[in-house]
Amino acid sequence: MTVSPLPRRGAALAGRDRQGRTLRVAQHRESSRVVLSIWQDDTCLATVRLAPEDVARLVAELSRTLLSDAREVPARRTG
């Protein structure tokens, strides 16, 4: 089995729930796509190829979700 190298344009983010799990984000300019892939150690488990407008929607949804979670956390009292 051949393992794909880490993306030149993109990032690899470590998962917090399982040792060796990463999310790779790679830009593929030749196809105008961004590829998200889930890896367990050296094995690719799944990929999703996104068009630029899909990436914008994903970022907006991630931001909305993060902000809604922040609003639900009660403020800490000081003093």
Biopython code that builds the backbone (N, CA, C, O; Angstrom):
import numpy as np
from Bio.PDB.StructureBuilder import StructureBuilder

atoms = [
    (1, "MET", "N", (0.838, -1.169, 0.000)),
    (1, "MET", "CA", (0.000, 0.000, 0.000)),
    (1, "MET", "C", (0.887, 1.238, 0.000)),
    (1, "MET", "O", (1.876, 1.294, 0.731)),
    (2, "THR", "N", (0.536, 2.234, -0.822)),
    (2, "THR", "CA", (1.265, 3.491, -0.892)),
    (2, "THR", "C", (0.501, 4.553, -0.103)),
    (2, "THR", "O", (-0.703, 4.732, -0.284)),
    (3, "VAL", "N", (1.202, 5.235, 0.751)),
    (3, "VAL", "CA", (0.593, 6.287, 1.558)),
    (3, "VAL", "C", (0.827, 7.620, 0.883)),
    (3, "VAL", "O", (1.950, 7.931, 0.487)),
    (4, "SER", "N", (-0.227, 8.412, 0.749)),
    (4, "SER", "CA", (-0.092, 9.740, 0.171)),
    (4, "SER", "C", (0.672, 10.641, 1.126)),
    (4, "SER", "O", (0.466, 10.578, 2.338)),
    (5, "PRO", "N", (1.560, 11.484, 0.586)),
    (5, "PRO", "CA", (2.278, 12.419, 1.457)),
    (5, "PRO", "C", (1.327, 13.492, 1.984)),
    (5, "PRO", "O", (0.232, 13.691, 1.457)),
    (6, "LEU", "N", (1.766, 14.163, 3.014)),
    (6, "LEU", "CA", (0.974, 15.278, 3.525)),
    (6, "LEU", "C", (0.840, 16.321, 2.424)),
    (6, "LEU", "O", (1.745, 16.469, 1.603)),
    (7, "PRO", "N", (-0.266, 17.038, 2.393)),
    (7, "PRO", "CA", (-0.492, 18.013, 1.317)),
    (7, "PRO", "C", (0.503, 19.161, 1.357)),
    (7, "PRO", "O", (0.880, 19.641, 2.427)),
    (8, "ARG", "N", (0.932, 19.603, 0.145)),
    (8, "ARG", "CA", (1.795, 20.784, 0.055)),
    (8, "ARG", "C", (1.009, 22.039, 0.406)),
    (8, "ARG", "O", (1.492, 22.912, 1.128)),
    (9, "ARG", "N", (-0.208, 22.112, -0.116)),
    (9, "ARG", "CA", (-1.102, 23.232, 0.189)),
    (9, "ARG", "C", (-2.246, 22.683, 1.008)),
    (9, "ARG", "O", (-3.168, 22.063, 0.479)),
    (10, "GLY", "N", (-2.178, 22.916, 2.297)),
    (10, "GLY", "CA", (-3.211, 22.399, 3.178)),
    (10, "GLY", "C", (-2.662, 22.170, 4.570)),
    (10, "GLY", "O", (-1.689, 22.800, 4.983)),
    (11, "ALA", "N", (-3.299, 21.258, 5.287)),
    (11, "ALA", "CA", (-2.910, 21.008, 6.671)),
    (11, "ALA", "C", (-3.363, 19.624, 7.091)),
    (11, "ALA", "O", (-4.200, 18.997, 6.441)),
    (12, "ALA", "N", (-2.798, 19.169, 8.181)),
    (12, "ALA", "CA", (-3.238, 17.935, 8.821)),
    (12, "ALA", "C", (-3.568, 18.279, 10.266)),
    (12, "ALA", "O", (-2.735, 18.822, 10.992)),
    (13, "LEU", "N", (-4.783, 17.959, 10.672)),
    (13, "LEU", "CA", (-5.250, 18.274, 12.020)),
    (13, "LEU", "C", (-5.443, 16.981, 12.799)),
    (13, "LEU", "O", (-6.123, 16.066, 12.333)),
    (14, "ALA", "N", (-4.849, 16.904, 13.980)),
    (14, "ALA", "CA", (-4.956, 15.699, 14.802)),
    (14, "ALA", "C", (-6.344, 15.604, 15.409)),
    (14, "ALA", "O", (-6.881, 16.587, 15.918)),
    (15, "GLY", "N", (-6.915, 14.419, 15.351)),
    (15, "GLY", "CA", (-8.190, 14.169, 16.012)),
    (15, "GLY", "C", (-7.999, 14.098, 17.517)),
    (15, "GLY", "O", (-6.924, 13.734, 17.994)),
    (16, "ARG", "N", (-9.017, 14.436, 18.249)),
    (16, "ARG", "CA", (-8.929, 14.442, 19.715)),
    (16, "ARG", "C", (-9.539, 13.190, 20.335)),
    (16, "ARG", "O", (-9.400, 12.964, 21.537)),
    (17, "ASP", "N", (-10.213, 12.377, 19.529)),
    (17, "ASP", "CA", (-10.934, 11.239, 20.085)),
    (17, "ASP", "C", (-10.219, 9.905, 19.928)),
    (17, "ASP", "O", (-10.531, 8.951, 20.641)),
    (18, "ARG", "N", (-9.271, 9.824, 19.011)),
    (18, "ARG", "CA", (-8.628, 8.537, 18.745)),
    (18, "ARG", "C", (-7.173, 8.752, 18.353)),
    (18, "ARG", "O", (-6.873, 9.580, 17.493)),
    (19, "GLN", "N", (-6.288, 8.021, 18.973)),
    (19, "GLN", "CA", (-4.855, 8.086, 18.664)),
    (19, "GLN", "C", (-4.627, 7.757, 17.195)),
    (19, "GLN", "O", (-5.154, 6.760, 16.702)),
    (20, "GLY", "N", (-3.848, 8.580, 16.480)),
    (20, "GLY", "CA", (-3.513, 8.317, 15.091)),
    (20, "GLY", "C", (-4.537, 8.797, 14.076)),
    (20, "GLY", "O", (-4.337, 8.606, 12.877)),
    (21, "ARG", "N", (-5.629, 9.416, 14.516)),
    (21, "ARG", "CA", (-6.674, 9.900, 13.605)),
    (21, "ARG", "C", (-6.348, 11.330, 13.203)),
    (21, "ARG", "O", (-6.082, 12.168, 14.065)),
    (22, "THR", "N", (-6.365, 11.622, 11.907)),
    (22, "THR", "CA", (-6.122, 12.982, 11.420)),
    (22, "THR", "C", (-7.119, 13.344, 10.320)),
    (22, "THR", "O", (-7.649, 12.485, 9.616)),
    (23, "LEU", "N", (-7.345, 14.627, 10.204)),
    (23, "LEU", "CA", (-8.122, 15.191, 9.110)),
    (23, "LEU", "C", (-7.140, 15.972, 8.253)),
    (23, "LEU", "O", (-6.487, 16.900, 8.730)),
    (24, "ARG", "N", (-7.041, 15.597, 7.000)),
    (24, "ARG", "CA", (-6.171, 16.321, 6.073)),
    (24, "ARG", "C", (-7.025, 17.225, 5.195)),
    (24, "ARG", "O", (-8.092, 16.835, 4.720)),
    (25, "VAL", "N", (-6.533, 18.432, 4.993)),
    (25, "VAL", "CA", (-7.171, 19.401, 4.120)),
    (25, "VAL", "C", (-6.158, 19.712, 3.030)),
    (25, "VAL", "O", (-5.065, 20.204, 3.314)),
    (26, "ALA", "N", (-6.519, 19.424, 1.778)),
    (26, "ALA", "CA", (-5.571, 19.615, 0.678)),
    (26, "ALA", "C", (-6.221, 20.380, -0.461)),
    (26, "ALA", "O", (-7.354, 20.099, -0.851)),
    (27, "GLN", "N", (-5.494, 21.343, -0.985)),
    (27, "GLN", "CA", (-5.968, 22.111, -2.133)),
    (27, "GLN", "C", (-5.498, 21.429, -3.415)),
    (27, "GLN", "O", (-4.326, 21.076, -3.549)),
    (28, "HIS", "N", (-6.422, 21.251, -4.350)),
    (28, "HIS", "CA", (-6.095, 20.678, -5.665)),
    (28, "HIS", "C", (-6.476, 21.706, -6.723)),
    (28, "HIS", "O", (-7.601, 21.707, -7.224)),
    (29, "ARG", "N", (-5.535, 22.576, -7.055)),
    (29, "ARG", "CA", (-5.815, 23.674, -7.996)),
    (29, "ARG", "C", (-6.218, 23.174, -9.375)),
    (29, "ARG", "O", (-7.060, 23.789, -10.030)),
    (30, "GLU", "N", (-5.634, 22.073, -9.823)),
    (30, "GLU", "CA", (-5.919, 21.573, -11.174)),
    (30, "GLU", "C", (-7.386, 21.187, -11.357)),
    (30, "GLU", "O", (-7.896, 21.227, -12.477)),
    (31, "SER", "N", (-8.067, 20.817, -10.282)),
    (31, "SER", "CA", (-9.480, 20.449, -10.379)),
    (31, "SER", "C", (-10.387, 21.440, -9.658)),
    (31, "SER", "O", (-11.594, 21.218, -9.560)),
    (32, "SER", "N", (-9.813, 22.533, -9.152)),
    (32, "SER", "CA", (-10.568, 23.543, -8.397)),
    (32, "SER", "C", (-11.358, 22.907, -7.248)),
    (32, "SER", "O", (-12.527, 23.223, -7.028)),
    (33, "ARG", "N", (-10.704, 22.024, -6.538)),
    (33, "ARG", "CA", (-11.347, 21.343, -5.420)),
    (33, "ARG", "C", (-10.472, 21.416, -4.184)),
    (33, "ARG", "O", (-9.249, 21.528, -4.269)),
    (34, "VAL", "N", (-11.127, 21.349, -3.033)),
    (34, "VAL", "CA", (-10.451, 21.144, -1.760)),
    (34, "VAL", "C", (-10.877, 19.757, -1.296)),
    (34, "VAL", "O", (-12.063, 19.427, -1.289)),
    (35, "VAL", "N", (-9.896, 18.955, -0.911)),
    (35, "VAL", "CA", (-10.190, 17.586, -0.498)),
    (35, "VAL", "C", (-9.996, 17.460, 1.008)),
    (35, "VAL", "O", (-8.940, 17.794, 1.544)),
    (36, "LEU", "N", (-11.029, 16.977, 1.674)),
    (36, "LEU", "CA", (-10.949, 16.626, 3.087)),
    (36, "LEU", "C", (-10.814, 15.113, 3.148)),
    (36, "LEU", "O", (-11.599, 14.395, 2.530)),
    (37, "SER", "N", (-9.836, 14.628, 3.879)),
    (37, "SER", "CA", (-9.679, 13.185, 4.016)),
    (37, "SER", "C", (-9.440, 12.825, 5.474)),
    (37, "SER", "O", (-8.748, 13.533, 6.205)),
    (38, "ILE", "N", (-10.023, 11.722, 5.871)),
    (38, "ILE", "CA", (-9.885, 11.234, 7.239)),
    (38, "ILE", "C", (-8.927, 10.049, 7.205)),
    (38, "ILE", "O", (-9.111, 9.103, 6.440)),
    (39, "TRP", "N", (-7.897, 10.121, 8.051)),
    (39, "TRP", "CA", (-6.854, 9.103, 8.085)),
    (39, "TRP", "C", (-6.792, 8.466, 9.458)),
    (39, "TRP", "O", (-6.973, 9.133, 10.477)),
    (40, "GLN", "N", (-6.535, 7.178, 9.473)),
    (40, "GLN", "CA", (-6.176, 6.467, 10.694)),
    (40, "GLN", "C", (-4.770, 5.947, 10.471)),
    (40, "GLN", "O", (-4.556, 5.015, 9.696)),
    (41, "ASP", "N", (-3.815, 6.554, 11.155)),
    (41, "ASP", "CA", (-2.394, 6.258, 10.951)),
    (41, "ASP", "C", (-2.056, 6.440, 9.470)),
    (41, "ASP", "O", (-2.120, 7.564, 8.974)),
    (42, "ASP", "N", (-1.702, 5.388, 8.755)),
    (42, "ASP", "CA", (-1.311, 5.492, 7.344)),
    (42, "ASP", "C", (-2.411, 5.069, 6.374)),
    (42, "ASP", "O", (-2.146, 4.866, 5.189)),
    (43, "THR", "N", (-3.637, 4.934, 6.864)),
    (43, "THR", "CA", (-4.739, 4.470, 6.025)),
    (43, "THR", "C", (-5.781, 5.568, 5.849)),
    (43, "THR", "O", (-6.280, 6.122, 6.828)),
    (44, "CYS", "N", (-6.105, 5.877, 4.598)),
    (44, "CYS", "CA", (-7.162, 6.845, 4.307)),
    (44, "CYS", "C", (-8.503, 6.128, 4.434)),
    (44, "CYS", "O", (-8.748, 5.126, 3.761)),
    (45, "LEU", "N", (-9.366, 6.648, 5.301)),
    (45, "LEU", "CA", (-10.669, 6.034, 5.552)),
    (45, "LEU", "C", (-11.775, 6.610, 4.677)),
    (45, "LEU", "O", (-12.706, 5.896, 4.304)),
    (46, "ALA", "N", (-11.679, 7.904, 4.345)),
    (46, "ALA", "CA", (-12.732, 8.550, 3.550)),
    (46, "ALA", "C", (-12.241, 9.879, 3.013)),
    (46, "ALA", "O", (-11.362, 10.513, 3.597)),
    (47, "THR", "N", (-12.823, 10.300, 1.884)),
    (47, "THR", "CA", (-12.520, 11.608, 1.320)),
    (47, "THR", "C", (-13.809, 12.297, 0.890)),
    (47, "THR", "O", (-14.811, 11.653, 0.580)),
    (48, "VAL", "N", (-13.752, 13.614, 0.881)),
    (48, "VAL", "CA", (-14.829, 14.451, 0.356)),
    (48, "VAL", "C", (-14.162, 15.536, -0.470)),
    (48, "VAL", "O", (-13.259, 16.220, 0.011)),
    (49, "ARG", "N", (-14.606, 15.697, -1.721)),
    (49, "ARG", "CA", (-14.053, 16.720, -2.613)),
    (49, "ARG", "C", (-15.053, 17.869, -2.687)),
    (49, "ARG", "O", (-16.202, 17.686, -3.089)),
    (50, "LEU", "N", (-14.597, 19.053, -2.292)),
    (50, "LEU", "CA", (-15.476, 20.210, -2.212)),
    (50, "LEU", "C", (-15.124, 21.256, -3.263)),
    (50, "LEU", "O", (-13.952, 21.527, -3.522)),
    (51, "ALA", "N", (-16.157, 21.837, -3.861)),
    (51, "ALA", "CA", (-15.995, 22.992, -4.744)),
    (51, "ALA", "C", (-15.798, 24.227, -3.860)),
    (51, "ALA", "O", (-16.143, 24.198, -2.678)),
    (52, "PRO", "N", (-15.247, 25.312, -4.419)),
    (52, "PRO", "CA", (-15.011, 26.521, -3.611)),
    (52, "PRO", "C", (-16.245, 27.019, -2.858)),
    (52, "PRO", "O", (-16.136, 27.426, -1.701)),
    (53, "GLU", "N", (-17.402, 26.991, -3.490)),
    (53, "GLU", "CA", (-18.605, 27.467, -2.788)),
    (53, "GLU", "C", (-18.993, 26.540, -1.638)),
    (53, "GLU", "O", (-19.598, 26.984, -0.662)),
    (54, "ASP", "N", (-18.650, 25.269, -1.745)),
    (54, "ASP", "CA", (-18.912, 24.331, -0.646)),
    (54, "ASP", "C", (-17.995, 24.614, 0.535)),
    (54, "ASP", "O", (-18.403, 24.490, 1.691)),
    (55, "VAL", "N", (-16.744, 24.997, 0.237)),
    (55, "VAL", "CA", (-15.802, 25.324, 1.305)),
    (55, "VAL", "C", (-16.309, 26.536, 2.085)),
    (55, "VAL", "O", (-16.255, 26.555, 3.315)),
    (56, "ALA", "N", (-16.795, 27.533, 1.376)),
    (56, "ALA", "CA", (-17.340, 28.719, 2.046)),
    (56, "ALA", "C", (-18.514, 28.340, 2.958)),
    (56, "ALA", "O", (-18.624, 28.844, 4.076)),
    (57, "ARG", "N", (-19.377, 27.463, 2.481)),
    (57, "ARG", "CA", (-20.506, 26.998, 3.311)),
    (57, "ARG", "C", (-20.010, 26.231, 4.532)),
    (57, "ARG", "O", (-20.535, 26.405, 5.632)),
    (58, "LEU", "N", (-18.993, 25.374, 4.340)),
    (58, "LEU", "CA", (-18.445, 24.603, 5.451)),
    (58, "LEU", "C", (-17.869, 25.528, 6.520)),
    (58, "LEU", "O", (-18.134, 25.348, 7.709)),
    (59, "VAL", "N", (-17.085, 26.512, 6.101)),
    (59, "VAL", "CA", (-16.493, 27.453, 7.051)),
    (59, "VAL", "C", (-17.587, 28.224, 7.790)),
    (59, "VAL", "O", (-17.497, 28.414, 9.002)),
    (60, "ALA", "N", (-18.609, 28.663, 7.076)),
    (60, "ALA", "CA", (-19.714, 29.379, 7.705)),
    (60, "ALA", "C", (-20.427, 28.495, 8.725)),
    (60, "ALA", "O", (-20.763, 28.952, 9.817)),
    (61, "GLU", "N", (-20.653, 27.248, 8.374)),
    (61, "GLU", "CA", (-21.338, 26.329, 9.293)),
    (61, "GLU", "C", (-20.489, 26.016, 10.516)),
    (61, "GLU", "O", (-21.007, 25.957, 11.631)),
    (62, "LEU", "N", (-19.192, 25.816, 10.318)),
    (62, "LEU", "CA", (-18.307, 25.591, 11.460)),
    (62, "LEU", "C", (-18.310, 26.798, 12.394)),
    (62, "LEU", "O", (-18.368, 26.642, 13.614)),
    (63, "SER", "N", (-18.248, 27.986, 11.830)),
    (63, "SER", "CA", (-18.271, 29.216, 12.632)),
    (63, "SER", "C", (-19.591, 29.354, 13.377)),
    (63, "SER", "O", (-19.611, 29.686, 14.562)),
    (64, "ARG", "N", (-20.696, 29.098, 12.677)),
    (64, "ARG", "CA", (-22.020, 29.204, 13.308)),
    (64, "ARG", "C", (-22.146, 28.222, 14.460)),
    (64, "ARG", "O", (-22.657, 28.572, 15.524)),
    (65, "THR", "N", (-21.687, 27.003, 14.256)),
    (65, "THR", "CA", (-21.762, 25.979, 15.290)),
    (65, "THR", "C", (-20.911, 26.349, 16.491)),
    (65, "THR", "O", (-21.349, 26.208, 17.633)),
    (66, "LEU", "N", (-19.698, 26.822, 16.242)),
    (66, "LEU", "CA", (-18.813, 27.226, 17.327)),
    (66, "LEU", "C", (-19.406, 28.388, 18.104)),
    (66, "LEU", "O", (-19.368, 28.391, 19.335)),
    (67, "LEU", "N", (-19.952, 29.372, 17.409)),
    (67, "LEU", "CA", (-20.546, 30.528, 18.077)),
    (67, "LEU", "C", (-21.779, 30.137, 18.869)),
    (67, "LEU", "O", (-21.987, 30.658, 19.965)),
    (68, "SER", "N", (-22.600, 29.241, 18.353)),
    (68, "SER", "CA", (-23.796, 28.837, 19.091)),
    (68, "SER", "C", (-23.401, 28.081, 20.348)),
    (68, "SER", "O", (-24.065, 28.224, 21.374)),
    (69, "ASP", "N", (-22.338, 27.277, 20.302)),
    (69, "ASP", "CA", (-21.856, 26.589, 21.497)),
    (69, "ASP", "C", (-21.348, 27.592, 22.527)),
    (69, "ASP", "O", (-21.584, 27.425, 23.724)),
    (70, "ALA", "N", (-20.655, 28.630, 22.071)),
    (70, "ALA", "CA", (-20.117, 29.631, 22.990)),
    (70, "ALA", "C", (-21.236, 30.386, 23.691)),
    (70, "ALA", "O", (-21.103, 30.750, 24.860)),
    (71, "ARG", "N", (-22.323, 30.618, 22.997)),
    (71, "ARG", "CA", (-23.447, 31.336, 23.605)),
    (71, "ARG", "C", (-24.145, 30.510, 24.679)),
    (71, "ARG", "O", (-24.734, 31.071, 25.603)),
    (72, "GLU", "N", (-24.087, 29.189, 24.570)),
    (72, "GLU", "CA", (-24.767, 28.317, 25.511)),
    (72, "GLU", "C", (-23.980, 28.105, 26.793)),
    (72, "GLU", "O", (-24.544, 27.667, 27.796)),
    (73, "VAL", "N", (-22.664, 28.413, 26.780)),
    (73, "VAL", "CA", (-21.844, 28.244, 27.981)),
    (73, "VAL", "C", (-22.080, 29.425, 28.907)),
    (73, "VAL", "O", (-21.875, 30.573, 28.513)),
    (74, "PRO", "N", (-22.512, 29.150, 30.147)),
    (74, "PRO", "CA", (-22.740, 30.262, 31.072)),
    (74, "PRO", "C", (-21.445, 30.993, 31.403)),
    (74, "PRO", "O", (-20.388, 30.373, 31.522)),
    (75, "ALA", "N", (-21.532, 32.302, 31.549)),
    (75, "ALA", "CA", (-20.365, 33.102, 31.890)),
    (75, "ALA", "C", (-19.903, 32.758, 33.302)),
    (75, "ALA", "O", (-20.713, 32.525, 34.199)),
    (76, "ARG", "N", (-18.584, 32.730, 33.479)),
    (76, "ARG", "CA", (-18.029, 32.456, 34.803)),
    (76, "ARG", "C", (-18.073, 33.724, 35.644)),
    (76, "ARG", "O", (-17.807, 34.824, 35.159)),
    (77, "ARG", "N", (-18.410, 33.546, 36.895)),
    (77, "ARG", "CA", (-18.410, 34.688, 37.813)),
    (77, "ARG", "C", (-17.015, 34.864, 38.384)),
    (77, "ARG", "O", (-16.347, 33.894, 38.741)),
    (78, "THR", "N", (-16.598, 36.083, 38.463)),
    (78, "THR", "CA", (-15.298, 36.377, 39.053)),
    (78, "THR", "C", (-15.503, 37.203, 40.310)),
    (78, "THR", "O", (-16.475, 37.950, 40.428)),
    (79, "GLY", "N", (-14.574, 37.057, 41.247)),
    (79, "GLY", "CA", (-14.593, 37.891, 42.438)),
    (79, "GLY", "C", (-15.351, 37.324, 43.513)),
    (79, "GLY", "O", (-15.451, 37.925, 44.583)),
]
sb = StructureBuilder()
sb.init_structure("model")
sb.init_model(0)
sb.init_chain("A")
sb.init_seg("    ")
for serial, (resi, resn, name, xyz) in enumerate(atoms, 1):
    if name == "N":
        sb.init_residue(resn, " ", resi, " ")
    sb.init_atom(name, np.array(xyz, "f"), 0.0, 1.0, " ", f" {name:<3s}", serial, name[0])
structure = sb.get_structure()
